[in-house]
Amino acid sequence: MAEIARARSERGELVLRRRDDGALELRVNGVFVMDDRETASEELLASAALEAVRRPERVLVGGLGLGYTVRALLADSRLGSVTVAEIEPDLVGWMRSGLVPSILDDARVGVVVGDVRAVVADLPEASVDAILLDVDNGPDFLVYNENSAIYTSSFLTTCRAKLRAGGVLTVWSSSSTEALESAVTTVFGACQVTPVPVRLQARDETYFVYQGSS
């Protein structure tokens, strides 16, 4: 195991490392967040949103991570622009410096360093076609306790107000969560839940994507 970079913010410690199997791995406060070996759920998060909207002219992504959700969005020629809200400036810096393969040199990508709740709140009403939230591990296994507010009906209601007619909200979770499904259903009237089988460091796991349409 080789450490590539380490940073500390008011929320705790970020570590980027290269595992013995060659995978690039991101940990936050000692908790595994993601790697570049298993990216199926990040890609599904993007594809689920893209399949649900007719014209993805403007998309907002909460959470930069290692860039795989944004990379999947950029593969669609219909995409107009994507804004990424990332609270950790060092993670953005690692990507800009090349420590993490970058998607930030694409002219369609913009980054706002800040809390996704504030970034979404600042959007004009009915201004985006899709909001994708990959900010934490889901409401049941939080890295930052403050992120619990992201999965509540209050914030999801704010998200819906920022969506254009026919827009979608898509949320990633590392576990099945009735509370999130209920919150999405309350706000959007229905919730599509898609399980994503993944192979994570020799273990079979299942991640989940939750989606509501405006």
Backbone bond lengths (Angstrom), bond angles and torsions (degrees), N, CA, C in turn:
res aa  C-N    CA-C-N  psi(-1)  N-CA   C-N-CA  omega(-1)  CA-C   N-CA-C  phi
1 M - - - 1.458 - - 1.534 108.65 -
2 A 1.343 116.15 126.78 1.459 120.11 -178.60 1.526 109.42 -121.21
3 E 1.323 116.37 125.29 1.454 120.11 177.26 1.522 109.66 -79.05
4 I 1.329 116.32 131.67 1.455 122.11 -179.06 1.517 110.82 -99.44
5 A 1.322 116.32 -42.49 1.466 120.24 -179.12 1.512 109.53 -157.03
6 R 1.327 114.71 153.45 1.467 121.72 178.15 1.526 107.82 -143.08
7 A 1.318 116.21 140.09 1.466 120.61 178.71 1.514 109.01 -146.78
8 R 1.318 115.25 157.87 1.464 120.44 178.73 1.527 108.85 -132.32
9 S 1.322 114.63 135.72 1.459 120.83 175.28 1.527 107.90 -128.03
10 E 1.315 116.26 -175.61 1.470 119.72 179.27 1.520 111.84 -65.42
11 R 1.330 117.32 -15.89 1.466 121.10 178.99 1.523 112.40 -92.05
12 G 1.324 117.41 -10.92 1.456 119.66 179.14 1.513 112.42 132.48
13 E 1.324 116.35 -151.75 1.455 122.65 -170.60 1.528 112.30 -111.52
14 L 1.320 115.09 135.56 1.463 122.32 173.93 1.521 108.26 -111.51
15 V 1.327 115.96 136.01 1.458 121.07 177.84 1.519 109.16 -131.78
16 L 1.317 115.25 128.86 1.457 122.53 173.98 1.518 107.22 -109.38
17 R 1.334 117.72 126.03 1.453 119.44 -176.78 1.515 111.59 -143.53
18 R 1.324 114.28 158.69 1.461 121.94 176.87 1.528 107.74 -104.66
19 R 1.328 116.78 116.28 1.453 120.84 -179.61 1.530 111.58 -74.50
20 D 1.320 115.31 166.98 1.462 120.55 -179.97 1.525 112.11 -64.19
21 D 1.349 116.66 -24.38 1.468 119.20 178.15 1.522 111.69 -84.78
22 G 1.325 117.96 4.27 1.456 122.59 176.77 1.512 114.89 93.23
23 A 1.331 117.72 -6.80 1.462 120.53 -176.99 1.523 111.34 -76.72
24 L 1.319 115.43 143.66 1.461 122.20 172.38 1.520 107.48 -86.77
25 E 1.330 117.19 128.22 1.462 121.52 -172.28 1.520 110.90 -128.48
26 L 1.327 115.93 140.05 1.457 122.33 176.27 1.520 109.24 -113.41
27 R 1.330 115.89 129.31 1.470 122.23 175.28 1.524 109.15 -124.72
28 V 1.330 115.33 143.52 1.456 121.81 177.82 1.527 108.05 -125.66
29 N 1.313 116.29 121.21 1.468 121.32 -176.99 1.524 111.56 52.96
30 G 1.322 115.49 38.77 1.455 121.43 177.81 1.517 115.07 80.79
31 V 1.330 117.72 -3.53 1.460 122.27 -177.19 1.530 109.73 -97.68
32 F 1.334 116.41 130.58 1.464 120.49 175.64 1.526 109.33 -61.75
33 V 1.325 115.74 129.64 1.458 120.85 178.40 1.526 111.13 -109.62
34 M 1.333 116.85 -48.51 1.468 119.92 -179.93 1.513 109.35 -169.35
35 D 1.350 114.34 165.26 1.451 120.90 170.90 1.519 108.69 -140.72
36 D 1.322 116.71 178.37 1.463 120.02 -179.27 1.522 111.99 -99.89
37 R 1.323 116.96 12.77 1.455 121.27 178.87 1.525 111.34 -90.60
38 E 1.331 116.39 -39.84 1.467 122.14 -179.81 1.520 108.96 -121.04
39 T 1.322 115.23 102.22 1.466 120.46 -174.56 1.527 112.55 -121.24
40 A 1.335 116.77 13.42 1.466 120.49 -174.55 1.518 112.39 -60.83
41 S 1.330 117.54 -40.03 1.465 118.34 -175.93 1.526 111.71 -72.48
42 E 1.340 117.34 -35.31 1.460 119.99 175.84 1.528 110.64 -63.82
43 E 1.338 115.05 -40.51 1.462 119.28 179.78 1.521 111.32 -69.47
44 L 1.349 116.77 -35.95 1.458 119.53 177.24 1.525 111.30 -67.62
45 L 1.325 116.38 -35.78 1.460 120.30 176.44 1.524 110.09 -54.84
46 A 1.324 115.45 -43.55 1.469 120.78 178.93 1.519 111.62 -70.85
47 S 1.320 117.14 -48.33 1.468 120.04 -175.27 1.529 111.34 -65.62
48 A 1.342 117.48 -35.29 1.461 120.07 178.68 1.521 110.61 -62.48
49 A 1.330 116.09 -40.66 1.463 119.62 178.02 1.524 111.31 -68.58
50 L 1.334 116.12 -44.31 1.465 119.88 -177.69 1.525 112.37 -64.73
51 E 1.311 117.06 -35.08 1.464 120.62 -179.87 1.528 111.77 -72.36
52 A 1.335 116.01 -22.91 1.461 119.84 -174.27 1.525 113.60 -90.69
53 V 1.331 117.58 -15.18 1.464 119.79 -178.26 1.525 110.14 -115.05
54 R 1.324 115.27 142.74 1.460 120.02 -177.35 1.518 111.90 -75.96
55 R 1.341 116.16 -40.73 1.466 120.17 -177.63 1.525 108.91 -134.78
56 P 1.328 117.53 95.04 1.471 120.35 179.74 1.526 111.79 -79.35
57 E 1.334 115.04 70.55 1.461 119.02 -176.03 1.528 112.05 -75.15
58 R 1.332 115.86 -34.56 1.461 119.29 -178.65 1.521 109.15 -141.26
59 V 1.323 115.84 123.26 1.462 121.90 -175.49 1.526 108.49 -128.13
60 L 1.330 116.37 143.39 1.456 121.36 173.22 1.524 109.12 -118.07
61 V 1.335 116.09 132.86 1.460 122.03 177.44 1.521 108.76 -116.90
62 G 1.325 116.63 126.28 1.454 121.27 173.14 1.512 109.57 -92.94
63 G 1.327 117.02 112.40 1.457 122.15 179.84 1.514 112.50 104.63
64 L 1.333 116.25 116.10 1.471 120.94 178.92 1.517 111.47 -82.25
65 G 1.343 116.56 -44.01 1.461 119.98 -177.76 1.517 111.72 56.29
66 L 1.317 115.92 -135.38 1.458 121.86 176.10 1.525 111.91 -96.25
67 G 1.325 116.73 7.59 1.458 121.19 170.32 1.509 116.99 92.44
68 Y 1.324 118.85 5.06 1.466 119.32 -171.80 1.520 113.54 -75.05
69 T 1.326 118.58 -31.64 1.460 119.34 175.07 1.524 110.25 -65.13
70 V 1.315 116.88 -46.28 1.462 120.52 179.31 1.517 110.82 -65.46
71 R 1.313 117.10 -40.30 1.467 120.38 179.56 1.526 110.99 -59.56
72 A 1.334 116.46 -40.26 1.459 120.16 178.20 1.523 111.51 -67.15
73 L 1.316 117.30 -36.77 1.464 120.28 176.13 1.523 111.11 -63.86
74 L 1.317 116.63 -42.02 1.468 121.21 -176.91 1.522 112.49 -66.30
75 A 1.319 117.34 -20.54 1.466 120.43 179.28 1.523 112.00 -71.79
76 D 1.326 117.56 -13.57 1.465 122.29 179.20 1.529 108.63 -91.72
77 S 1.321 116.37 117.51 1.472 120.88 -176.71 1.529 112.60 -66.89
78 R 1.328 117.55 -15.64 1.470 120.24 178.87 1.519 112.42 -75.45
79 L 1.333 117.15 -18.47 1.460 120.51 -174.15 1.520 110.71 -62.68
80 G 1.337 115.14 130.49 1.448 119.65 176.28 1.514 111.39 -85.93
81 S 1.336 115.86 -62.61 1.459 120.41 178.87 1.519 109.37 -151.63
82 V 1.326 115.97 156.28 1.451 121.62 176.49 1.525 108.70 -134.75
83 T 1.321 115.34 129.25 1.463 121.93 174.77 1.518 108.02 -105.32
84 V 1.323 116.09 130.55 1.458 121.53 179.48 1.519 108.92 -108.26
85 A 1.323 116.18 125.61 1.463 121.72 174.10 1.524 107.96 -98.80
86 E 1.328 116.86 116.21 1.467 121.89 -179.19 1.523 109.01 -131.57
87 I 1.320 116.10 123.65 1.454 120.34 -174.06 1.524 113.34 -79.10
88 E 1.338 117.20 -22.26 1.459 120.29 -176.34 1.529 111.27 -98.15
89 P 1.327 118.65 107.37 1.464 120.64 -178.40 1.528 113.26 -63.25
90 D 1.321 117.32 -29.74 1.471 119.09 -179.61 1.521 111.51 -67.36
91 L 1.328 116.86 -34.36 1.459 119.66 178.18 1.528 110.42 -64.64
92 V 1.330 115.70 -40.82 1.467 119.56 175.45 1.524 110.14 -63.68
93 G 1.339 116.30 -41.75 1.461 120.30 179.17 1.514 112.73 -63.52
94 W 1.324 117.94 -38.76 1.469 120.49 177.92 1.516 111.12 -62.04
95 M 1.337 115.85 -37.57 1.463 118.22 179.15 1.528 110.65 -72.49
96 R 1.314 116.96 -40.56 1.462 118.97 179.80 1.534 111.44 -64.51
97 S 1.333 117.16 -31.82 1.466 120.77 -178.34 1.521 113.21 -83.98
98 G 1.337 117.19 -9.81 1.457 120.37 178.83 1.514 114.86 95.44
99 L 1.334 118.56 -0.47 1.462 119.90 175.45 1.525 110.99 -63.72
100 V 1.323 115.10 -31.82 1.466 122.35 172.16 1.522 106.94 -116.17
101 P 1.342 118.63 131.78 1.470 120.05 178.57 1.521 111.02 -50.94
102 S 1.321 116.42 126.84 1.456 120.60 -167.61 1.518 113.95 -92.61
103 I 1.340 113.89 143.62 1.461 121.06 169.12 1.532 109.27 -115.88
104 L 1.338 115.80 7.11 1.459 120.04 -173.03 1.522 113.23 -83.53
105 D 1.341 116.89 -8.34 1.460 118.93 179.17 1.530 112.12 -86.25
106 D 1.325 117.16 -2.88 1.467 121.26 175.42 1.528 108.16 -77.38
107 A 1.317 116.77 130.51 1.470 121.22 -175.40 1.523 112.83 -63.63
108 R 1.317 117.17 -17.99 1.472 120.38 -179.52 1.523 112.88 -80.91
109 V 1.329 117.44 -9.07 1.462 121.79 -173.44 1.522 111.16 -102.35
110 G 1.325 115.61 131.75 1.453 121.79 170.90 1.515 108.95 -126.71
111 V 1.322 117.47 149.40 1.463 122.12 -178.99 1.515 109.60 -123.38
112 V 1.317 115.66 133.67 1.458 122.30 172.10 1.521 107.03 -116.55
113 V 1.321 117.38 121.15 1.460 120.62 177.56 1.521 107.37 -85.23
114 G 1.325 115.26 110.10 1.458 119.72 -178.44 1.505 111.16 171.24
115 D 1.321 116.32 172.08 1.453 123.54 178.36 1.530 109.16 -68.26
116 V 1.325 116.67 131.53 1.461 120.04 -176.88 1.523 111.38 -60.24
117 R 1.331 117.51 -29.38 1.470 119.47 179.60 1.529 110.71 -63.91
118 A 1.325 116.20 -41.10 1.463 120.09 178.92 1.525 110.71 -71.42
119 V 1.335 116.54 -38.52 1.463 120.12 -179.35 1.527 110.18 -64.28
120 V 1.324 116.61 -44.42 1.469 120.01 178.64 1.526 110.31 -65.33
121 A 1.327 117.22 -43.06 1.464 120.51 -179.22 1.528 111.97 -59.80
122 D 1.330 116.69 -30.60 1.473 121.08 -178.31 1.523 112.99 -81.06
123 L 1.323 117.75 -10.07 1.462 119.57 179.43 1.523 110.35 -69.13
124 P 1.330 117.64 145.31 1.469 119.19 171.72 1.530 110.29 -63.94
125 E 1.308 115.87 155.15 1.468 120.02 176.79 1.530 109.70 -60.97
126 A 1.331 115.58 142.27 1.467 122.83 174.74 1.530 112.25 50.20
127 S 1.341 115.99 51.20 1.465 119.51 -173.65 1.525 115.07 -116.89
128 V 1.341 118.12 -9.92 1.464 119.58 -178.51 1.525 109.94 -127.32
129 D 1.313 114.70 155.46 1.466 120.83 -178.67 1.520 112.57 -92.73
130 A 1.321 116.69 -23.27 1.463 119.97 179.69 1.523 109.88 -155.29
131 I 1.322 115.54 142.59 1.456 123.02 170.97 1.520 107.46 -122.19
132 L 1.320 116.64 123.59 1.459 122.88 -179.67 1.518 108.16 -115.12
133 L 1.316 116.77 125.66 1.463 121.31 -176.82 1.529 110.04 -114.07
134 D 1.331 115.20 111.29 1.466 122.73 175.55 1.529 106.64 -132.93
135 V 1.330 114.21 60.92 1.458 121.39 -167.92 1.521 112.04 -95.03
136 D 1.326 116.46 -33.72 1.456 121.52 -175.15 1.527 107.11 -144.27
137 N 1.327 116.46 -168.30 1.462 120.13 179.90 1.515 113.32 -85.32
138 G 1.335 117.21 9.36 1.453 120.77 -175.95 1.513 109.80 103.11
139 P 1.328 118.35 167.60 1.456 121.60 -172.16 1.527 115.11 -66.80
140 D 1.332 117.62 -19.59 1.463 119.80 -175.45 1.526 114.04 -93.24
141 F 1.330 117.52 -15.51 1.468 120.84 -177.96 1.525 109.92 -137.62
142 L 1.315 115.42 62.90 1.457 121.28 -173.62 1.523 112.08 -72.04
143 V 1.324 115.60 138.92 1.459 121.79 168.93 1.521 109.11 -81.57
144 Y 1.346 116.76 -43.80 1.460 123.49 175.88 1.529 108.06 -114.06
145 N 1.321 117.62 120.20 1.461 120.64 -178.16 1.524 112.28 -59.47
146 E 1.344 116.32 -30.40 1.467 120.34 -179.25 1.524 111.67 -62.68
147 N 1.320 116.95 -22.36 1.469 120.27 -178.62 1.524 113.14 -72.94
148 S 1.318 117.63 -5.72 1.469 119.41 178.15 1.523 111.32 -57.92
149 A 1.343 116.36 -29.92 1.469 120.46 -178.42 1.524 112.03 -66.49
150 I 1.331 116.89 -21.95 1.466 120.53 -178.20 1.522 111.47 -66.34
151 Y 1.316 116.78 -27.79 1.462 121.12 -172.98 1.521 112.93 -99.07
152 T 1.316 117.93 11.68 1.461 121.75 -179.04 1.523 111.42 -93.80
153 S 1.322 115.31 159.30 1.463 119.41 179.80 1.525 111.64 -63.07
154 S 1.332 117.30 -27.19 1.462 120.07 179.36 1.526 111.06 -62.17
155 F 1.323 117.01 -51.80 1.467 118.95 -179.99 1.521 111.25 -70.10
156 L 1.325 117.66 -37.25 1.468 119.78 179.06 1.527 110.91 -63.86
157 T 1.321 116.45 -31.33 1.472 120.04 175.19 1.521 110.43 -65.75
158 T 1.326 116.15 -39.97 1.470 120.08 175.27 1.521 110.18 -60.98
159 C 1.329 116.43 -43.42 1.470 120.25 178.32 1.520 110.96 -59.20
160 R 1.318 116.71 -44.69 1.469 119.01 -177.85 1.523 111.13 -61.98
161 A 1.331 116.35 -37.66 1.461 119.53 -179.57 1.522 112.08 -64.34
162 K 1.321 117.94 -24.59 1.462 122.07 -178.81 1.524 112.31 -87.95
163 L 1.329 117.38 -10.46 1.468 121.36 -178.76 1.520 111.29 -84.69
164 R 1.315 115.08 141.12 1.451 120.35 170.79 1.525 109.25 -71.96
165 A 1.317 116.54 165.05 1.463 120.60 175.76 1.523 108.77 -57.59
166 G 1.316 116.54 130.92 1.458 120.77 -177.80 1.514 113.54 86.30
167 G 1.330 117.05 2.35 1.457 120.84 179.86 1.520 112.31 -77.58
168 V 1.338 115.86 167.74 1.462 120.03 -176.86 1.528 111.30 -133.89
169 L 1.327 114.28 148.19 1.455 122.55 169.02 1.517 107.11 -110.96
170 T 1.336 116.85 128.94 1.455 121.68 -179.29 1.523 108.46 -128.88
171 V 1.341 116.27 128.56 1.463 121.81 -172.43 1.522 109.91 -126.39
172 W 1.339 116.23 132.80 1.468 122.41 177.79 1.518 110.08 -94.85
173 S 1.342 116.03 142.04 1.458 120.84 175.21 1.527 109.28 -143.99
174 S 1.320 115.52 143.19 1.461 119.47 179.04 1.524 112.29 -79.67
175 S 1.333 116.84 -5.83 1.463 119.76 -178.34 1.525 109.79 -146.52
176 S 1.322 114.95 160.61 1.456 120.34 173.55 1.521 108.93 -71.81
177 T 1.316 117.38 131.19 1.461 120.40 -175.77 1.524 110.72 -140.14
178 E 1.324 115.89 112.84 1.454 120.49 179.57 1.524 111.73 -64.84
179 A 1.330 116.18 -32.47 1.466 119.77 -178.57 1.527 110.77 -63.01
180 L 1.341 117.31 -43.48 1.460 120.41 179.35 1.524 110.81 -68.16
181 E 1.318 116.73 -43.22 1.461 119.62 177.77 1.521 110.67 -58.94
182 S 1.322 116.38 -41.70 1.459 120.53 179.76 1.523 111.23 -66.07
183 A 1.342 116.99 -40.64 1.460 120.35 -179.65 1.529 111.05 -64.78
184 V 1.334 116.57 -44.23 1.471 120.01 178.47 1.527 110.31 -63.41
185 T 1.326 117.07 -42.07 1.459 121.14 179.21 1.521 111.19 -63.03
186 T 1.328 116.65 -42.02 1.461 121.02 179.25 1.521 111.49 -59.95
187 V 1.335 116.57 -41.99 1.464 121.14 -175.16 1.526 112.24 -81.20
188 F 1.336 116.84 -39.53 1.469 120.25 -171.97 1.528 113.53 -107.13
189 G 1.316 117.35 -7.81 1.459 119.99 179.57 1.507 113.80 91.25
190 A 1.313 117.51 -19.98 1.465 122.98 178.65 1.519 108.17 -161.68
191 C 1.325 116.31 157.49 1.457 121.44 178.67 1.517 109.29 -138.65
192 Q 1.316 115.82 124.03 1.465 121.10 173.98 1.526 108.43 -91.71
193 V 1.317 116.79 124.87 1.457 122.30 -179.36 1.526 108.72 -112.94
194 T 1.339 116.14 124.02 1.460 121.17 -179.11 1.517 110.03 -120.88
195 P 1.353 117.79 113.18 1.464 119.69 174.97 1.526 110.23 -75.77
196 V 1.329 116.16 144.46 1.464 121.56 -179.15 1.532 108.77 -126.26
197 P 1.333 118.75 101.94 1.466 119.79 176.69 1.529 109.96 -67.51
198 V 1.323 116.53 133.82 1.461 120.97 179.34 1.522 108.99 -136.01
199 R 1.328 115.02 158.98 1.453 122.35 174.68 1.509 106.72 -110.29
200 L 1.323 117.30 111.15 1.458 121.88 -173.39 1.521 109.56 -118.13
201 Q 1.336 115.60 105.30 1.458 121.85 178.03 1.531 111.32 48.13
202 A 1.332 115.33 56.42 1.470 124.40 176.08 1.532 113.14 71.81
203 R 1.339 117.91 11.97 1.465 120.83 177.21 1.525 109.02 -120.24
204 D 1.322 116.14 141.97 1.454 121.05 173.78 1.525 108.60 -85.49
205 E 1.327 116.26 123.61 1.447 122.15 179.19 1.528 108.83 -129.11
206 T 1.306 116.14 167.94 1.468 121.08 174.35 1.519 108.62 -132.35
207 Y 1.320 115.73 123.23 1.457 121.76 172.50 1.527 108.39 -100.81
208 F 1.324 116.23 172.10 1.470 119.56 -174.94 1.520 110.90 -139.32
209 V 1.336 114.53 144.42 1.458 122.26 175.43 1.525 107.94 -120.31
210 Y 1.340 115.93 127.61 1.467 122.73 -178.90 1.526 108.03 -112.73
211 Q 1.328 116.32 136.08 1.463 119.23 -175.17 1.515 111.87 -140.85
212 G 1.333 114.24 136.87 1.455 121.81 173.19 1.511 109.91 -128.04
213 S 1.318 117.38 146.43 1.467 122.39 -177.83 1.518 110.83 -117.07
214 S 1.331 114.66 138.32 1.466 119.44 -178.98 1.523 111.17 -85.95
